[in-house]
Amino acid sequence: MFEKELHTYLKAAASSLPCSDAKKVFASYVYGVSRDVCSADTKDDFSAILAQLGADPHQAARDFVESQSLETIAKWHAAACRRKFLVKLAVGLTVGALAV
């Protein structure tokens, strides 16, 4: 129903989430909240969903991450560090191959 608004909300929140797993779990959470709000509320208004999630997607994403267990946060942080390392490695190898 509000696919475009939800997609925009998730896209804005993506930069505040540490890794792709966190983005998937947050997207699942946001879609679940939207289903719950839409089933309980008869009016078709995205503001009802924003009232549940929070108007600022960055803050909602940070609050969501903070609400997770310490093990989950550590796993997401490790995945983010691994991704950054692999990106730096790929860039370094590409620059090295081009230099040769």
C-alpha positions in Angstrom: 0.0 0.0 0.0 2.8 2.4 1.0 5.6 0.6 -0.9 7.1 3.8 -2.3 7.1 5.6 1.1 8.5 2.5 2.8 11.2 2.1 0.2 12.2 5.8 0.6 12.2 5.4 4.4 14.4 2.2 4.3 16.8 3.9 1.8 17.2 6.8 4.1 17.8 4.6 7.1 20.3 2.3 5.3 23.3 4.5 6.0 22.7 4.2 9.8 22.7 0.4 9.7 26.1 -1.4 10.0 25.7 -4.2 7.5 23.4 -5.9 4.9 22.1 -8.3 7.5 21.0 -5.4 9.7 19.4 -3.8 6.7 17.4 -7.0 6.0 16.3 -7.4 9.6 15.3 -3.7 9.8 13.4 -3.9 6.6 11.5 -6.9 7.9 10.7 -5.0 11.1 9.5 -1.9 9.1 7.3 -4.0 6.9 5.9 -5.8 9.9 5.1 -2.6 11.6 3.4 -1.3 8.5 1.3 -4.5 8.2 0.3 -4.2 11.9 -0.6 -0.5 11.6 -2.5 -1.0 8.3 -4.5 -3.9 9.7 -5.4 -2.1 12.9 -6.0 1.3 11.4 -8.7 1.8 8.8 -7.5 5.1 7.4 -4.9 5.0 4.7 -2.3 7.4 5.9 1.5 6.9 6.1 1.7 9.2 9.1 0.2 6.4 11.2 3.2 4.2 10.3 5.6 7.1 10.9 4.1 7.6 14.4 5.1 4.0 15.2 8.5 4.0 13.6 9.6 7.6 14.1 9.7 10.4 11.7 13.5 10.4 11.4 14.6 7.1 9.6 18.2 7.5 10.8 17.2 7.7 14.5 14.7 4.8 14.0 17.6 2.7 12.6 19.9 3.7 15.4 17.2 2.9 18.0 16.6 -0.5 16.3 20.3 -1.4 16.4 20.5 -0.4 20.1 17.5 -2.6 20.9 19.3 -5.7 19.6 21.3 -8.1 21.8 25.0 -7.5 22.3 25.8 -10.7 20.3 23.8 -9.5 17.3 25.4 -6.0 17.4 28.9 -7.6 17.6 28.1 -9.9 14.7 26.8 -7.0 12.6 29.9 -4.9 13.5 32.2 -7.7 12.5 30.4 -8.1 9.2 30.7 -4.4 8.5 34.4 -4.5 9.3 34.9 -7.5 7.0 33.1 -5.7 4.2 35.2 -2.6 4.6 38.4 -4.7 4.6 37.3 -6.5 1.4 36.4 -3.3 -0.4 39.8 -1.8 0.5 41.5 -5.0 -0.6 39.7 -5.0 -3.9 40.5 -1.4 -4.5 44.2 -2.0 -3.6 44.4 -5.0 -5.9 42.7 -3.1 -8.8 45.1 -0.2 -8.4 48.1 -2.5 -8.2 47.0 -4.4 -11.3 46.5 -1.1 -13.2 49.9 0.1 -12.0 51.6 -3.1 -13.3 
